Amino acid sequence: MLIAKVIGTVVATRKNSNLIGSKFMIVETLPVMKEDARRLVAVDQAGAGIDDLVLVALGSAARVQTGCQDASIDAAIVGIVDNPDEIFVKE
């Protein structure tokens, strides 16, 4: 699981039938996650908005969370971070 910031939305009017009704967000992982920052498209399961810090599940865990076992989902927003200030505490 990663912590990321929501930086945008994706609109896809034509998509796999398993994804109809899904909201897609562009997220960017945080440097504090100790990996290169990268951008992902994630299915939003938590009602996140632009600039929210979110928890992102990857791979099969993302598909399980969304309940779409047969959909091609690699990332899903599964939570919104309530305490963003604590994430940026220096070690």
N, C-alpha and C positions, 0 to 999 in steps of 0.2 A: 504494500500500500504506500502511496505517495501523498505528500502535501503539495498542492498546486494552487495557483491563482487563476481565476476565471478572467480571460482577457477578451473574449468575444463569443459570438454565436455563429452557428451554421444553419442555413435553411436548405433543406433538401426536399423538394416537392415530389420527386420520384425516388423511391427507395424500396428495399426489400419489404415484403408485406409483414414480416415479423417486427419491423421497426416503425410501422405506422403509429403515430401518436407520441413517438419519442421526441424529446427535446435534446438537441445537440449543442454542446458548448466547447469552445477552444480553451484549453487550460495550458499553463506553463509551469513546469516544476520549479520549485524554489532551490536556490543554491544551498540552503541549509540541509537539503536532502543528500548532500555530498555526491551529486552526480551532475553531469553537464545539464544545463537547462535545456529542456526540450519541450516542444509543443505537441499536444495531442488533441484529438477530437474525442470527447467523452459523452456518453449518454448520461443525461442528468436525472437522477432518481431522488434528489433532495430539494429541488426548487431553488437552486443557486442562481445568483445574479452576477453581473459584471463586477469585478474587483473583490468578490468573495474569496476567502481562502477555503479550500475544500479538501476532503479526503478522496482519493481516487484509487479504486481497485482496478487491477490489471489482469488480463488473461482470462482463464476460466472462472476466476472469482468474480469478475465483472459480469459474465454471462449468468452465473448463478444468482447474483444480486438482482439483476433485472428480470429474472424469470423467463428469459428468452434463450433457452438452451440451444435452439437451432439458428439463432441470429449470429451474424458476424460482428460481434462486439468485442473489442480489445480493451476498452477503458470505460469505467462508469463512475460518476460522482455519487458517492454513497453517504456523504456527510458534509456539513458545513462547520468549520472550525469556530468555536465560541471564544477562544482565548488567543487571538493572533499575537498579542504582545509577548506572550511567554515563548513563542516559537523563535523569536529573534533575540533571546537572551544570549549574550556572548559567553562562550565557554571559558 
